Protein backbone atom coordinates (compact mmCIF):
# COMPACT_ATOMS: atom_id res chain seq x y z
CA UNK A 1 0.00 0.00 0.00
CA UNK A 2 1.51 3.32 -1.07
CA UNK A 3 0.98 6.45 0.99
CA UNK A 4 2.95 8.75 -1.29
CA UNK A 5 6.01 8.82 0.94
CA UNK A 6 8.86 10.50 -0.87
CA UNK A 7 6.69 11.82 -3.69
CA UNK A 8 6.88 15.46 -4.58
CA UNK A 9 10.38 15.92 -3.15
CA UNK A 10 11.81 17.12 -6.44
CA UNK A 11 10.28 19.96 -8.45
CA UNK A 12 8.63 18.97 -11.71
CA UNK A 13 10.89 18.91 -14.75
CA UNK A 14 9.95 21.36 -17.53
CA UNK A 15 11.44 19.04 -20.17
CA UNK A 16 13.53 20.41 -23.02
CA UNK A 17 13.78 24.12 -23.76
CA UNK A 18 11.77 25.08 -26.83
CA UNK A 19 13.05 27.68 -29.30
CA UNK A 20 16.56 28.63 -30.33
CA UNK A 21 19.11 29.19 -27.57
CA UNK A 22 21.87 31.73 -28.00
CA UNK A 23 24.76 32.00 -25.52
CA UNK A 24 24.95 35.47 -23.95
CA UNK A 25 26.99 37.36 -21.42
CA UNK A 26 24.81 38.95 -18.77
CA UNK A 27 25.60 41.75 -16.36
CA UNK A 28 23.27 41.50 -13.39
CA UNK A 29 22.57 42.88 -9.97
CA UNK A 30 22.24 40.61 -6.95
CA UNK A 31 20.17 42.02 -4.06
CA UNK A 32 21.03 41.39 -0.43
CA UNK A 33 18.35 38.66 -0.43
CA UNK A 34 19.86 36.91 -3.48
CA UNK A 35 17.34 38.08 -6.10
CA UNK A 36 18.93 38.40 -9.57
CA UNK A 37 18.14 41.37 -11.81
CA UNK A 38 19.57 41.31 -15.38
CA UNK A 39 20.92 44.73 -16.40
CA UNK A 40 22.66 44.20 -19.75
CA UNK A 41 23.28 41.48 -22.34
CA UNK A 42 26.06 40.97 -24.85
CA UNK A 43 25.27 38.70 -27.76
CA UNK A 44 27.29 37.73 -30.83
CA UNK A 45 25.51 38.29 -34.14
CA UNK A 46 25.85 36.21 -37.32
CA UNK A 47 28.85 38.31 -38.46
CA UNK A 48 30.73 37.69 -35.21
CA UNK A 49 30.15 41.22 -33.90
CA UNK A 50 29.17 41.72 -30.26
CA UNK A 51 25.85 43.52 -29.83
CA UNK A 52 24.90 45.13 -26.52
CA UNK A 53 21.34 45.16 -25.17
CA UNK A 54 20.94 47.58 -22.26
CA UNK A 55 17.19 48.00 -22.13
CA UNK A 56 15.68 44.94 -20.45
CA UNK A 57 12.27 44.75 -18.83
CA UNK A 58 11.72 41.66 -16.69
CA UNK A 59 8.04 40.71 -16.49
CA UNK A 60 8.48 37.63 -14.31
CA UNK A 61 11.00 35.09 -13.13
CA UNK A 62 10.52 31.45 -12.23
CA UNK A 63 12.67 28.59 -10.98
CA UNK A 64 12.53 25.66 -13.42
CA UNK A 65 14.30 22.39 -14.16
CA UNK A 66 15.19 21.72 -17.78
CA UNK A 67 16.29 18.10 -18.32
CA UNK A 68 17.01 17.95 -14.58
CA UNK A 69 19.16 21.10 -14.54
CA UNK A 70 17.99 23.80 -12.10
CA UNK A 71 17.55 27.13 -13.82
CA UNK A 72 16.08 30.57 -13.33
CA UNK A 73 13.92 31.70 -16.25
CA UNK A 74 13.21 35.38 -16.86
CA UNK A 75 10.34 36.43 -19.13
CA UNK A 76 11.72 39.64 -20.66
CA UNK A 77 11.18 42.36 -23.19
CA UNK A 78 14.39 43.47 -24.88
CA UNK A 79 14.69 46.80 -26.64
CA UNK A 80 16.83 46.54 -29.77
CA UNK A 81 17.14 50.06 -31.11
CA UNK A 82 13.56 51.18 -31.71
CA UNK A 83 12.14 47.65 -31.60
CA UNK A 84 10.91 45.54 -28.71
CA UNK A 85 11.29 41.76 -28.66
CA UNK A 86 9.91 39.27 -26.14
CA UNK A 87 12.27 36.48 -25.09
CA UNK A 88 13.20 34.18 -22.23
CA UNK A 89 16.54 34.72 -20.51
CA UNK A 90 17.65 31.55 -18.75
CA UNK A 91 20.36 31.20 -16.12
CA UNK A 92 21.56 27.62 -15.60
CA UNK A 93 22.63 27.58 -11.96
CA UNK A 94 24.89 24.50 -11.99
CA UNK A 95 26.85 25.68 -15.05
CA UNK A 96 26.76 29.45 -14.23
CA UNK A 97 25.69 29.94 -17.84
CA UNK A 98 23.26 32.40 -19.47
CA UNK A 99 21.29 31.80 -22.67
CA UNK A 100 18.74 33.83 -24.52
CA UNK A 101 15.88 31.62 -25.61
CA UNK A 102 14.50 33.10 -28.81
CA UNK A 103 11.19 31.84 -30.11
CA UNK A 104 11.26 30.67 -33.75
CA UNK A 105 9.07 33.57 -34.89
CA UNK A 106 11.49 36.07 -33.28
CA UNK A 107 14.76 34.83 -34.84
CA UNK A 108 14.27 36.78 -38.06
CA UNK A 109 13.19 39.82 -36.03
CA UNK A 110 16.43 39.69 -34.01
CA UNK A 111 18.55 39.45 -37.18
CA UNK A 112 16.67 42.46 -38.63
CA UNK A 113 17.37 44.47 -35.46
CA UNK A 114 21.09 43.65 -35.68
CA UNK A 115 21.08 44.82 -39.32
CA UNK A 116 19.37 48.02 -38.14
CA UNK A 117 22.18 48.59 -35.59
CA UNK A 118 24.83 48.08 -38.25
CA UNK A 119 23.12 50.61 -40.51
CA UNK A 120 23.13 53.17 -37.70
CA UNK A 121 26.83 52.56 -37.00
CA UNK A 122 27.78 52.89 -40.67
CA UNK A 123 25.82 56.11 -41.14
CA UNK A 124 27.27 57.61 -37.92
CA UNK A 125 30.88 56.80 -38.94
N, C-alpha and C positions, 0 to 999 in steps of 0.2 A: 504494500500500500504506500503510495507516494504522497507526501504532504507538501511537496514543493521546497523542501530544504535545499538550500544552495542555489535556487533559481533566482534570477534577477540580480545576481551579484555583479555581472559585467554589463555595461551599457550596450544597447543594441548597436549592431554594426550597420553603417549606412551603405555598405557595399562598395562598388567602384565609383570613382568620381566621373561624372558625365561632363562632356565638353572637352575643349582643348586646354591643356595645362601649359603654362609658359613660366619658366623660372624667372623670379624677380628678386631684386634686392629691396629690402624694406627698412626704412628708418621709422622707428616707433617710440612711443612714450610709454613707460611703465609707471603706473600710479603706485602709491605706497601700499595699496591693497593687492597689487599684482595684476590689475586690469591693463590690457594692452590696447593702445590706440595707435593705429597706423597713421603716419604723417606724410610720407613720401615714398614713391616707388621709382625704381630704375629698371627699365626693361630694354632688352636688345631687340631692335627691329630686324627685318629681313635682310637689310644691307649691312648688318653688323654694327650699326650706330646705336649708342645708348640714348634712350629717350627718358626724360624725367617727368613724372606725374606728381604734382604737388597739391592738387585739389582733390581731396578724397572725402566723401561723405559716407560714414558708416551708418547704415540703417539698423542693423542688428548683428549680434554675434552669438555663436552657438558652439558648444563642445560637441564634436562628432568623432566617430571611429570609421575610418575608411580602410577596408581590408585589414582590420585589427589595429591600425595605427591611430593613436589618439591625435586629434587635430582640433584647431580652433578655426572656425569658418566665419568670415566676415561678409555680410551682404553689403556691397558698396556701390556707390555711384562715383565714377571717375570722370573728371573734366579733362578732356584732351583738346586744348585750344578752345574753340567755341562750342565744342560738341560734348555731350554727356553720354557715358556708356555705363550700363549696369553690368557688374561682374561679381564673382566670388573671389575673395582673397583668402587663401588657406595657409595656415601656419602648422606644419607638422612638428609637433613637440619633440618627439624622440630624435628626429634628424636635424632639428633647428633649421628648417628649410621653409622658404616662402614660395608659393606658386600663385599665379593669377589664373583662375579658371574662367576661360572665355567660352561663352555659349557659341555653338556653331553659327548662329545667325549674326553674331557680333564680330566674328573674325575679320570679315571683309570691312566692317565699319572701323575696326582698329587700324587696319592697314591704310585705309583712306585718311584717317586722322594723322598717322605718321607721315604720309605724303603731304598733307596740309602743313605740318610742322616744317618739313624740308623746304617747301615753297616759301614759307615765311623767312626761313634762315637765308635762302638764296637771294631773296629780294632785299633783305636788310643788309647784306654784305656787299 
